[in-house]
């Protein structure tokens, strides 16, 4: 949310969350993949 919705850099989000930049990048990547899967499921149901 911080990176995508709030427009923060990975570095700023990592500092705010007190974690490594790689951890933020990984979390964003997993969240995007999960969202894509959810949208694909909705599209399959809608057709």
PyMOL Python script that loads the backbone (N, CA, C, O; Angstrom):
from pymol import cmd

cmd.read_pdbstr("""\
ATOM      1  N   UNK A   1       0.808  -1.198   0.000  1.00  0.00           N
ATOM      2  CA  UNK A   1       0.000   0.000   0.000  1.00  0.00           C
ATOM      3  C   UNK A   1       0.850   1.260   0.000  1.00  0.00           C
ATOM      4  O   UNK A   1       0.540   2.224  -0.700  1.00  0.00           O
ATOM      5  N   UNK A   2       1.896   1.253   0.765  1.00  0.00           N
ATOM      6  CA  UNK A   2       2.709   2.460   0.869  1.00  0.00           C
ATOM      7  C   UNK A   2       3.344   2.820  -0.461  1.00  0.00           C
ATOM      8  O   UNK A   2       3.393   3.990  -0.840  1.00  0.00           O
ATOM      9  N   UNK A   3       3.825   1.817  -1.163  1.00  0.00           N
ATOM     10  CA  UNK A   3       4.512   2.071  -2.426  1.00  0.00           C
ATOM     11  C   UNK A   3       3.500   2.356  -3.526  1.00  0.00           C
ATOM     12  O   UNK A   3       3.612   3.365  -4.222  1.00  0.00           O
ATOM     13  N   UNK A   4       2.518   1.484  -3.692  1.00  0.00           N
ATOM     14  CA  UNK A   4       1.573   1.618  -4.799  1.00  0.00           C
ATOM     15  C   UNK A   4       0.554   2.737  -4.578  1.00  0.00           C
ATOM     16  O   UNK A   4       0.386   3.595  -5.444  1.00  0.00           O
ATOM     17  N   UNK A   5      -0.112   2.737  -3.453  1.00  0.00           N
ATOM     18  CA  UNK A   5      -1.199   3.689  -3.227  1.00  0.00           C
ATOM     19  C   UNK A   5      -0.710   5.049  -2.736  1.00  0.00           C
ATOM     20  O   UNK A   5      -1.269   6.082  -3.103  1.00  0.00           O
ATOM     21  N   UNK A   6       0.325   5.047  -1.913  1.00  0.00           N
ATOM     22  CA  UNK A   6       0.806   6.297  -1.346  1.00  0.00           C
ATOM     23  C   UNK A   6       1.924   6.928  -2.163  1.00  0.00           C
ATOM     24  O   UNK A   6       2.297   8.078  -1.927  1.00  0.00           O
ATOM     25  N   UNK A   7       2.461   6.181  -3.122  1.00  0.00           N
ATOM     26  CA  UNK A   7       3.506   6.719  -3.983  1.00  0.00           C
ATOM     27  C   UNK A   7       4.872   6.818  -3.331  1.00  0.00           C
ATOM     28  O   UNK A   7       5.742   7.536  -3.824  1.00  0.00           O
ATOM     29  N   UNK A   8       5.075   6.111  -2.232  1.00  0.00           N
ATOM     30  CA  UNK A   8       6.381   6.135  -1.561  1.00  0.00           C
ATOM     31  C   UNK A   8       7.400   5.330  -2.351  1.00  0.00           C
ATOM     32  O   UNK A   8       7.054   4.407  -3.089  1.00  0.00           O
ATOM     33  N   UNK A   9       8.642   5.693  -2.183  1.00  0.00           N
ATOM     34  CA  UNK A   9       9.702   4.874  -2.757  1.00  0.00           C
ATOM     35  C   UNK A   9       9.867   3.636  -1.887  1.00  0.00           C
ATOM     36  O   UNK A   9       9.429   3.605  -0.737  1.00  0.00           O
ATOM     37  N   UNK A  10      10.501   2.622  -2.450  1.00  0.00           N
ATOM     38  CA  UNK A  10      10.776   1.421  -1.666  1.00  0.00           C
ATOM     39  C   UNK A  10      11.625   1.780  -0.448  1.00  0.00           C
ATOM     40  O   UNK A  10      11.428   1.240   0.640  1.00  0.00           O
ATOM     41  N   UNK A  11      12.562   2.689  -0.645  1.00  0.00           N
ATOM     42  CA  UNK A  11      13.463   3.083   0.438  1.00  0.00           C
ATOM     43  C   UNK A  11      12.710   3.767   1.575  1.00  0.00           C
ATOM     44  O   UNK A  11      12.952   3.481   2.748  1.00  0.00           O
ATOM     45  N   UNK A  12      11.799   4.668   1.225  1.00  0.00           N
ATOM     46  CA  UNK A  12      11.017   5.373   2.240  1.00  0.00           C
ATOM     47  C   UNK A  12      10.110   4.409   2.998  1.00  0.00           C
ATOM     48  O   UNK A  12      10.000   4.477   4.222  1.00  0.00           O
ATOM     49  N   UNK A  13       9.464   3.514   2.261  1.00  0.00           N
ATOM     50  CA  UNK A  13       8.593   2.528   2.904  1.00  0.00           C
ATOM     51  C   UNK A  13       9.397   1.634   3.836  1.00  0.00           C
ATOM     52  O   UNK A  13       8.946   1.323   4.939  1.00  0.00           O
ATOM     53  N   UNK A  14      10.578   1.220   3.408  1.00  0.00           N
ATOM     54  CA  UNK A  14      11.427   0.365   4.243  1.00  0.00           C
ATOM     55  C   UNK A  14      11.829   1.089   5.523  1.00  0.00           C
ATOM     56  O   UNK A  14      11.824   0.496   6.602  1.00  0.00           O
ATOM     57  N   UNK A  15      12.172   2.355   5.406  1.00  0.00           N
ATOM     58  CA  UNK A  15      12.549   3.127   6.591  1.00  0.00           C
ATOM     59  C   UNK A  15      11.368   3.251   7.552  1.00  0.00           C
ATOM     60  O   UNK A  15      11.537   3.119   8.764  1.00  0.00           O
ATOM     61  N   UNK A  16      10.189   3.502   7.021  1.00  0.00           N
ATOM     62  CA  UNK A  16       8.994   3.632   7.852  1.00  0.00           C
ATOM     63  C   UNK A  16       8.651   2.314   8.544  1.00  0.00           C
ATOM     64  O   UNK A  16       8.223   2.301   9.698  1.00  0.00           O
ATOM     65  N   UNK A  17       8.843   1.214   7.828  1.00  0.00           N
ATOM     66  CA  UNK A  17       8.519  -0.108   8.372  1.00  0.00           C
ATOM     67  C   UNK A  17       9.680  -0.736   9.136  1.00  0.00           C
ATOM     68  O   UNK A  17       9.553  -1.825   9.697  1.00  0.00           O
ATOM     69  N   UNK A  18      10.793  -0.049   9.151  1.00  0.00           N
ATOM     70  CA  UNK A  18      12.038  -0.534   9.769  1.00  0.00           C
ATOM     71  C   UNK A  18      12.395  -1.945   9.309  1.00  0.00           C
ATOM     72  O   UNK A  18      12.567  -2.865  10.109  1.00  0.00           O
ATOM     73  N   UNK A  19      12.497  -2.075   7.982  1.00  0.00           N
ATOM     74  CA  UNK A  19      12.914  -3.344   7.396  1.00  0.00           C
ATOM     75  C   UNK A  19      13.801  -3.049   6.187  1.00  0.00           C
ATOM     76  O   UNK A  19      14.010  -1.892   5.823  1.00  0.00           O
ATOM     77  N   UNK A  20      14.309  -4.094   5.584  1.00  0.00           N
ATOM     78  CA  UNK A  20      15.182  -3.948   4.429  1.00  0.00           C
ATOM     79  C   UNK A  20      14.364  -3.600   3.181  1.00  0.00           C
ATOM     80  O   UNK A  20      13.192  -3.960   3.072  1.00  0.00           O
ATOM     81  N   UNK A  21      15.003  -2.895   2.245  1.00  0.00           N
ATOM     82  CA  UNK A  21      14.350  -2.532   0.991  1.00  0.00           C
ATOM     83  C   UNK A  21      13.904  -3.792   0.250  1.00  0.00           C
ATOM     84  O   UNK A  21      12.816  -3.821  -0.326  1.00  0.00           O
ATOM     85  N   UNK A  22      14.729  -4.817   0.263  1.00  0.00           N
ATOM     86  CA  UNK A  22      14.377  -6.068  -0.405  1.00  0.00           C
ATOM     87  C   UNK A  22      13.118  -6.700   0.152  1.00  0.00           C
ATOM     88  O   UNK A  22      12.356  -7.329  -0.582  1.00  0.00           O
ATOM     89  N   UNK A  23      12.898  -6.536   1.442  1.00  0.00           N
ATOM     90  CA  UNK A  23      11.687  -7.066   2.073  1.00  0.00           C
ATOM     91  C   UNK A  23      10.457  -6.341   1.542  1.00  0.00           C
ATOM     92  O   UNK A  23       9.429  -6.967   1.281  1.00  0.00           O
ATOM     93  N   UNK A  24      10.557  -5.044   1.384  1.00  0.00           N
ATOM     94  CA  UNK A  24       9.444  -4.259   0.838  1.00  0.00           C
ATOM     95  C   UNK A  24       9.190  -4.664  -0.610  1.00  0.00           C
ATOM     96  O   UNK A  24       8.045  -4.881  -1.005  1.00  0.00           O
ATOM     97  N   UNK A  25      10.252  -4.765  -1.399  1.00  0.00           N
ATOM     98  CA  UNK A  25      10.101  -5.150  -2.805  1.00  0.00           C
ATOM     99  C   UNK A  25       9.456  -6.524  -2.931  1.00  0.00           C
ATOM    100  O   UNK A  25       8.590  -6.735  -3.780  1.00  0.00           O
ATOM    101  N   UNK A  26       9.876  -7.444  -2.095  1.00  0.00           N
ATOM    102  CA  UNK A  26       9.320  -8.794  -2.113  1.00  0.00           C
ATOM    103  C   UNK A  26       7.840  -8.778  -1.748  1.00  0.00           C
ATOM    104  O   UNK A  26       7.028  -9.445  -2.389  1.00  0.00           O
ATOM    105  N   UNK A  27       7.499  -8.019  -0.728  1.00  0.00           N
ATOM    106  CA  UNK A  27       6.099  -7.922  -0.312  1.00  0.00           C
ATOM    107  C   UNK A  27       5.219  -7.313  -1.388  1.00  0.00           C
ATOM    108  O   UNK A  27       4.103  -7.777  -1.620  1.00  0.00           O
ATOM    109  N   UNK A  28       5.717  -6.279  -2.043  1.00  0.00           N
ATOM    110  CA  UNK A  28       4.962  -5.643  -3.125  1.00  0.00           C
ATOM    111  C   UNK A  28       4.778  -6.630  -4.275  1.00  0.00           C
ATOM    112  O   UNK A  28       3.692  -6.731  -4.847  1.00  0.00           O
ATOM    113  N   UNK A  29       5.828  -7.344  -4.604  1.00  0.00           N
ATOM    114  CA  UNK A  29       5.755  -8.325  -5.687  1.00  0.00           C
ATOM    115  C   UNK A  29       4.735  -9.420  -5.381  1.00  0.00           C
ATOM    116  O   UNK A  29       3.936  -9.786  -6.244  1.00  0.00           O
ATOM    117  N   UNK A  30       4.762  -9.939  -4.163  1.00  0.00           N
ATOM    118  CA  UNK A  30       3.801 -10.983  -3.777  1.00  0.00           C
ATOM    119  C   UNK A  30       2.374 -10.446  -3.782  1.00  0.00           C
ATOM    120  O   UNK A  30       1.450 -11.142  -4.204  1.00  0.00           O
ATOM    121  N   UNK A  31       2.192  -9.222  -3.318  1.00  0.00           N
ATOM    122  CA  UNK A  31       0.852  -8.624  -3.289  1.00  0.00           C
ATOM    123  C   UNK A  31       0.322  -8.421  -4.703  1.00  0.00           C
ATOM    124  O   UNK A  31      -0.854  -8.675  -4.967  1.00  0.00           O
ATOM    125  N   UNK A  32       1.178  -7.966  -5.611  1.00  0.00           N
ATOM    126  CA  UNK A  32       0.755  -7.783  -7.004  1.00  0.00           C
ATOM    127  C   UNK A  32       0.385  -9.119  -7.638  1.00  0.00           C
ATOM    128  O   UNK A  32      -0.607  -9.209  -8.361  1.00  0.00           O
ATOM    129  N   UNK A  33       1.170 -10.149  -7.374  1.00  0.00           N
ATOM    130  CA  UNK A  33       0.885 -11.482  -7.919  1.00  0.00           C
ATOM    131  C   UNK A  33      -0.441 -12.010  -7.376  1.00  0.00           C
ATOM    132  O   UNK A  33      -1.230 -12.594  -8.119  1.00  0.00           O
ATOM    133  N   UNK A  34      -0.684 -11.805  -6.086  1.00  0.00           N
ATOM    134  CA  UNK A  34      -1.941 -12.254  -5.482  1.00  0.00           C
ATOM    135  C   UNK A  34      -3.129 -11.509  -6.082  1.00  0.00           C
ATOM    136  O   UNK A  34      -4.171 -12.109  -6.346  1.00  0.00           O
ATOM    137  N   UNK A  35      -2.977 -10.214  -6.297  1.00  0.00           N
ATOM    138  CA  UNK A  35      -4.039  -9.421  -6.902  1.00  0.00           C
ATOM    139  C   UNK A  35      -4.325  -9.897  -8.321  1.00  0.00           C
ATOM    140  O   UNK A  35      -5.484 -10.021  -8.716  1.00  0.00           O
ATOM    141  N   UNK A  36      -3.278 -10.161  -9.081  1.00  0.00           N
ATOM    142  CA  UNK A  36      -3.455 -10.651 -10.448  1.00  0.00           C
ATOM    143  C   UNK A  36      -4.207 -11.984 -10.452  1.00  0.00           C
ATOM    144  O   UNK A  36      -5.077 -12.202 -11.295  1.00  0.00           O
ATOM    145  N   UNK A  37      -3.879 -12.865  -9.525  1.00  0.00           N
ATOM    146  CA  UNK A  37      -4.567 -14.156  -9.433  1.00  0.00           C
ATOM    147  C   UNK A  37      -6.032 -13.963  -9.070  1.00  0.00           C
ATOM    148  O   UNK A  37      -6.899 -14.628  -9.637  1.00  0.00           O
ATOM    149  N   UNK A  38      -6.321 -13.067  -8.136  1.00  0.00           N
ATOM    150  CA  UNK A  38      -7.713 -12.800  -7.766  1.00  0.00           C
ATOM    151  C   UNK A  38      -8.501 -12.244  -8.943  1.00  0.00           C
ATOM    152  O   UNK A  38      -9.639 -12.648  -9.179  1.00  0.00           O
ATOM    153  N   UNK A  39      -7.899 -11.325  -9.678  1.00  0.00           N
ATOM    154  CA  UNK A  39      -8.575 -10.747 -10.839  1.00  0.00           C
ATOM    155  C   UNK A  39      -8.802 -11.793 -11.920  1.00  0.00           C
ATOM    156  O   UNK A  39      -9.837 -11.779 -12.586  1.00  0.00           O
ATOM    157  N   UNK A  40      -7.854 -12.691 -12.101  1.00  0.00           N
ATOM    158  CA  UNK A  40      -8.006 -13.766 -13.082  1.00  0.00           C
ATOM    159  C   UNK A  40      -9.157 -14.683 -12.687  1.00  0.00           C
ATOM    160  O   UNK A  40      -9.923 -15.117 -13.547  1.00  0.00           O
ATOM    161  N   UNK A  41      -9.287 -14.982 -11.403  1.00  0.00           N
ATOM    162  CA  UNK A  41     -10.388 -15.829 -10.929  1.00  0.00           C
ATOM    163  C   UNK A  41     -11.735 -15.155 -11.162  1.00  0.00           C
ATOM    164  O   UNK A  41     -12.696 -15.803 -11.578  1.00  0.00           O
ATOM    165  N   UNK A  42     -11.802 -13.870 -10.897  1.00  0.00           N
ATOM    166  CA  UNK A  42     -13.043 -13.127 -11.123  1.00  0.00           C
ATOM    167  C   UNK A  42     -13.391 -13.139 -12.605  1.00  0.00           C
ATOM    168  O   UNK A  42     -14.554 -13.310 -12.969  1.00  0.00           O
ATOM    169  N   UNK A  43     -12.398 -12.958 -13.456  1.00  0.00           N
ATOM    170  CA  UNK A  43     -12.634 -12.959 -14.899  1.00  0.00           C
ATOM    171  C   UNK A  43     -13.134 -14.324 -15.370  1.00  0.00           C
ATOM    172  O   UNK A  43     -14.006 -14.403 -16.236  1.00  0.00           O
ATOM    173  N   UNK A  44     -12.584 -15.399 -14.801  1.00  0.00           N
ATOM    174  CA  UNK A  44     -13.029 -16.745 -15.181  1.00  0.00           C
ATOM    175  C   UNK A  44     -14.477 -16.981 -14.756  1.00  0.00           C
ATOM    176  O   UNK A  44     -15.247 -17.596 -15.494  1.00  0.00           O
ATOM    177  N   UNK A  45     -14.845 -16.504 -13.595  1.00  0.00           N
ATOM    178  CA  UNK A  45     -16.210 -16.680 -13.095  1.00  0.00           C
ATOM    179  C   UNK A  45     -17.185 -15.839 -13.911  1.00  0.00           C
ATOM    180  O   UNK A  45     -18.315 -16.260 -14.158  1.00  0.00           O
ATOM    181  N   UNK A  46     -16.758 -14.670 -14.325  1.00  0.00           N
ATOM    182  CA  UNK A  46     -17.629 -13.743 -15.043  1.00  0.00           C
ATOM    183  C   UNK A  46     -17.897 -14.177 -16.482  1.00  0.00           C
ATOM    184  O   UNK A  46     -18.828 -13.679 -17.116  1.00  0.00           O
ATOM    185  N   UNK A  47     -17.100 -15.091 -16.997  1.00  0.00           N
ATOM    186  CA  UNK A  47     -17.306 -15.492 -18.401  1.00  0.00           C
ATOM    187  C   UNK A  47     -18.149 -16.723 -18.529  1.00  0.00           C
ATOM    188  O   UNK A  47     -18.410 -17.181 -19.642  1.00  0.00           O
TER     189      UNK A  47
END
""", "prot")
cmd.dss("prot")
cmd.show_as("cartoon", "prot")
cmd.util.cbc("prot")
cmd.orient("prot")
